[in-house]
Each structure stands twice: as structure tokens, then as C-alpha cells.
Amino acid sequence: MKSGSRLQSQVCETQVIVVRVSDGLEDLRCGGAPMVALDAEKDASLVLDPALSDGAVMGKRYVDDDGGELLVTKAGAGTLAIGDTPLRLKEAKPLPASD
């Protein structure tokens, strides 16, 4: 996996672009199923895990503890996770006050 890679979920409509790579992203999942390249075939036998169905928000960035970062380009029902550990929504940096 490298920066700029486009991935899709196999169990929902979620699509992402890898912004920053980390070792943890090798086990990237969405809705409990491994994510695949945008042009790859989906495995029709996989189903959305109800415990990992909080969804991914379009236009938001998700990060892991190792510095990996994803940008959601298409929202879906699955939760982005590394293994069973959900990724965090990246918080916006506060702008400096203008006095």
C-alpha cells in the first residue's frame, strides 16, 4: 500500500484514498471485511459486521495510532478499522485567534 492508493469496502459503498501510510494500514478493514483496490472484484459472500457499522463520513479524514491517514471519498455504512480497532476521526486544528 502507498500514499494515493484508492480502496473500496467489500461490504458497503465506502471508498477511501490513502493520504499517509503506516504499518497498521496493512490490515485495513471496513465493516469487518478487508478493503480492496478500487478496481478489484468484491467478495459477494462477505457481509457487514453489525458491531462495525457506524459508518464513514465523506470528506472526513480518519487516522490510526501509527500516523496512517485516510480520506473518505464515498460514504458508506461500514466503520473503518485496523483489525477490530476503529480508526479515529481526525480533529481539525484550531486556528490562531485574530485579535
C-alpha positions, 0 to 999 in steps of 0.5 A: 500500500502507498500514499494515493492508493484508492480502496473500496469496502467489500461490504458497503459503498465506502471508498477511501484514498490513502493520504499517509501510510503506516504499518497498521494500514496493512490490515485495513478493514471496513465493516469487518471485511478487508478493503480492496483496490478500487478496481478489484472484484468484491467478495459477494459472500462477505457481509457487514459486521453489525458491531462495525457499522457506524459508518464513514463520513465523506470528506472526513479524514480518519487516522490510526495510532501509527500516523496512517491517514485516510480520506473518505471519498464515498460514504458508506455504512461500514466503520473503518478499522485496523483489525477490530480497532476503529480508526479515529476521526481526525480533529481539525486544528484550531486556528490562531485567534485574530485579535 
